[in-house]
């Protein structure tokens, strides 16, 4: 049964909110209690086709709208998001589990994404190329690509969805998005924001269902011209392969396994104090979370002591409780997954410095965990854990640690702490990642590009690059 404190969930197709009437449904669980809090309707095949048809109809007019009109809608969305942040954030805590302050902060922070795209969509420029022949005019036009299909994850349900939606709509495209069935309230809330901001029907459509069935239907449709996906590497490769076989453009933001390098010459206390809350925010369920901690030998003992002392203050509990600093894992299966990393570490002789097990009682709670003495081929040092677990190992030289940090196929985010300009240059140039942050954790801002390389994907969301994946380039040459 749907509790009074959790909103009714729906599809959003052609400007209409559609409930569960006659449709398959699935329960939505609160990860702090594993109790059912809501019911999510799945889109039928007819619903999916209706969403695509609506997006195609809307595109024919939306692509011709003035950038000023698009900007006006996006600015209104930002305004409404700030007004409703408390309610939206509370519902994110209920179905995703993160602490309330983090959930509300996610919504408030993402209002900036709506504003950024509102500003930048007014600056989608073409150019004039000087001609070689008198009487010839050569111009380059940037035109919206068409209907987009987007797939967003559960770890940041508001953030990841609104990035894709604002980029598509700001570019003049229309979009069908499948959000995360485990944490759906944020995407339904986004649909309501755009609805109330005056977005024309059909420009944004929200659908739910069995993930591989929905993605297969949408990507194979001739209506869809662009795919944006955030999720795991294996699923991203499958969707990217399907899209590639149909010559459809993609933006892929896939998994990471971010190294963090702490040099002897760094401010060790500041590094530890920065990294503990960043590592364990959202229970470590963050694609850019630091997971492989490489600490230079001379700083190792001091860093570990400070890190563990800071970690002792991280209160684990229900995200709605005021003193909670880390909530539950989003699904029960994540508890078993993290336990698997620890079992592997035990077998390989690693040392558990903190945590190491699930917490008793109801819900998907796991103790913040720190492991040391890990071999390089252990699961934690080679596979993305996506949870509240950190592995700390020693290194001797910067040249050596760069080789170790770059040894995996991931290339999303990386971090380094150093007080020397020579080390900073070597690390910023040597780390193989789409994003490198030195002496702080300054990633994922609206005005900066967000994306990876290697198996972590391609394309960027945010920054000046934000519209690149949603625009076609057309060259026009005319002899007068």
TABELFEN-V682168 format. One record per backbone hydrogen bond with DSSP energy under -1.0 kcal/mol. CO is the residue of the C=O (numbers start at 1). NH is the residue of the N-H. E is the energy in kcal/mol with one decimal. If there is no record, write none. Layout:
BEGIN
((CO	NH	E) (CO	NH	E))
END
This chain:
BEGIN
((3	6	-1.7) (11	18	-2.1) (12	206	-2.8) (13	16	-1.6) (16	13	-2.4) (18	11	-2.8) (20	23	-2.7) (24	42	-3.3) (26	40	-3.0) (28	37	-3.2) (28	38	-1.3) (30	33	-1.7) (30	34	-4.0) (31	364	-2.4) (35	30	-2.4) (37	3	-1.3) (38	28	-2.6) (40	26	-1.7) (44	48	-2.4) (45	49	-2.2) (46	50	-2.5) (47	51	-2.5) (48	52	-2.1) (49	53	-2.7) (50	54	-2.5) (51	55	-2.3) (52	56	-2.3) (53	57	-2.5) (54	58	-2.6) (55	59	-2.0) (56	60	-1.2) (58	61	-1.1) (58	62	-3.2) (59	63	-2.1) (61	64	-1.1) (62	65	-1.3) (66	70	-1.8) (67	71	-2.7) (68	72	-2.0) (69	73	-1.8) (70	74	-2.2) (71	75	-2.5) (72	76	-1.8) (73	77	-2.1) (74	78	-2.0) (75	79	-2.1) (76	80	-2.7) (77	81	-2.6) (78	82	-1.9) (79	83	-1.7) (80	84	-2.1) (84	88	-2.6) (85	89	-2.9) (86	90	-2.1) (87	91	-1.8) (88	92	-1.8) (89	93	-2.3) (90	94	-2.0) (91	95	-2.0) (92	96	-2.9) (99	103	-2.3) (100	104	-3.0) (101	105	-2.2) (102	106	-2.1) (103	107	-1.5) (104	108	-2.5) (105	109	-2.8) (106	110	-1.8) (109	112	-1.2) (110	114	-1.5) (111	115	-2.0) (112	116	-3.1) (113	117	-2.3) (114	118	-1.7) (115	119	-2.1) (116	120	-3.0) (117	121	-2.1) (120	123	-2.2) (123	125	-1.2) (127	140	-2.8) (133	136	-1.6) (135	480	-2.9) (137	478	-2.3) (138	129	-2.5) (139	476	-3.2) (140	127	-1.6) (141	474	-2.9) (143	472	-4.0) (147	225	-3.0) (147	226	-1.1) (148	176	-2.7) (149	228	-2.2) (150	178	-2.7) (151	230	-1.9) (156	160	-2.5) (158	162	-2.4) (159	163	-1.8) (160	164	-1.1) (161	165	-2.4) (162	166	-2.6) (163	167	-1.6) (164	168	-2.3) (165	169	-2.7) (166	170	-2.3) (167	171	-1.6) (168	173	-2.6) (169	172	-1.0) (174	148	-2.5) (175	205	-1.7) (176	150	-2.5) (177	207	-2.4) (178	152	-1.8) (184	188	-1.8) (185	189	-2.3) (186	190	-2.0) (187	191	-2.2) (188	192	-1.9) (189	193	-2.2) (190	194	-2.4) (191	195	-2.4) (192	196	-2.7) (193	197	-1.5) (194	199	-2.3) (195	198	-1.1) (200	203	-1.6) (203	175	-2.6) (205	177	-3.0) (206	12	-2.4) (208	43	-3.3) (210	214	-2.4) (211	215	-2.7) (212	216	-1.8) (213	217	-1.9) (214	218	-2.6) (215	219	-2.6) (216	220	-1.7) (225	249	-1.1) (226	149	-2.8) (227	251	-2.0) (228	151	-2.3) (229	253	-2.6) (232	236	-2.4) (233	237	-2.4) (234	238	-1.7) (235	239	-2.7) (236	240	-2.8) (237	241	-2.2) (238	242	-2.2) (239	243	-2.8) (240	244	-2.6) (241	245	-2.0) (243	248	-2.4) (244	247	-1.5) (249	227	-2.5) (251	229	-2.5) (252	458	-1.2) (253	231	-1.6) (258	291	-2.8) (258	292	-2.0) (259	415	-2.3) (260	294	-3.1) (261	417	-3.0) (262	296	-2.8) (263	266	-1.7) (266	268	-1.3) (267	271	-2.4) (268	272	-2.4) (269	273	-2.6) (270	274	-2.0) (271	275	-2.3) (272	276	-2.0) (274	278	-1.1) (275	279	-3.0) (276	280	-2.1) (280	283	-1.4) (281	284	-1.9) (282	285	-2.2) (284	286	-1.8) (286	289	-1.7) (291	391	-1.7) (292	260	-2.8) (293	393	-2.9) (294	262	-3.0) (295	395	-1.3) (296	299	-1.9) (296	300	-1.1) (299	303	-2.7) (300	304	-2.7) (301	305	-2.3) (302	306	-2.2) (303	307	-2.9) (304	308	-2.6) (305	309	-2.0) (306	310	-2.3) (307	311	-2.2) (308	312	-1.6) (310	313	-1.2) (311	314	-2.1) (315	325	-3.2) (315	326	-1.8) (318	321	-1.9) (319	100	-2.7) (321	324	-1.5) (326	317	-2.1) (331	334	-1.1) (332	336	-1.2) (333	337	-1.8) (334	338	-2.4) (335	339	-2.2) (336	340	-1.6) (337	341	-1.2) (338	342	-1.7) (339	343	-2.4) (340	344	-2.0) (341	345	-2.0) (342	346	-2.6) (343	347	-2.1) (344	348	-1.1) (345	350	-2.6) (346	349	-1.6) (351	372	-2.8) (354	370	-1.9) (357	367	-2.2) (364	329	-3.2) (365	359	-2.2) (369	390	-2.1) (370	353	-2.7) (370	354	-1.4) (371	392	-3.0) (372	351	-2.8) (375	378	-1.8) (379	382	-1.3) (379	383	-3.2) (387	389	-2.1) (388	369	-2.6) (390	371	-2.8) (391	293	-2.9) (393	295	-2.9) (395	297	-2.1) (397	401	-2.3) (398	402	-2.2) (399	403	-1.4) (400	404	-1.8) (401	405	-3.0) (402	406	-2.2) (404	407	-1.1) (409	455	-2.5) (411	434	-1.7) (411	453	-2.2) (412	435	-1.4) (414	437	-2.2) (415	261	-2.1) (416	439	-3.4) (417	263	-2.7) (420	424	-2.3) (421	425	-2.3) (422	426	-2.4) (423	427	-2.8) (424	428	-2.6) (425	429	-2.3) (426	430	-2.1) (427	431	-2.1) (431	433	-1.2) (435	414	-1.1) (437	416	-2.0) (441	443	-1.2) (445	448	-1.5) (446	463	-2.4) (450	461	-2.1) (453	456	-2.0) (454	457	-1.5) (456	254	-2.3) (458	252	-2.6) (461	450	-1.6) (463	466	-1.6) (465	468	-1.5) (467	470	-1.8) (470	145	-2.3) (472	143	-2.5) (474	141	-3.3) (476	139	-3.0) (478	137	-2.9))
END
